[in-house]
């Protein structure tokens, strides 16, 4: 499958996807290797 590198996603879509997968923001940060500051830019306080 060819997934675009810059796929736009809104903070609400991100939160909904995490909810459907049973993940927390902390899970996603840890598993993706993102820096906390990068992920917080997506949606502060989530």
SULZIRA-V506228 format. One record per residue. RES is the residue in one letter. SS is DSSP state (alpha for helix, beta for strand, coil for the rest). Layout:
res-><RES;RES>
ss-><SS;SS>
This chain:
res-><X;X;X;X;X;X;X;X;X;X;X;X;X;X;X;X;X;X;X;X;X;X;X;X;X;X;X;X;X;X;X;X;X;X;X;X;X;X;X;X;X;X;X;X;X;X>
ss-><coil;coil;coil;coil;coil;coil;coil;coil;coil;coil;alpha;alpha;alpha;alpha;alpha;alpha;alpha;alpha;alpha;alpha;alpha;coil;coil;coil;alpha;alpha;alpha;alpha;alpha;alpha;alpha;alpha;coil;coil;coil;alpha;alpha;alpha;alpha;alpha;alpha;alpha;coil;coil;coil;coil>
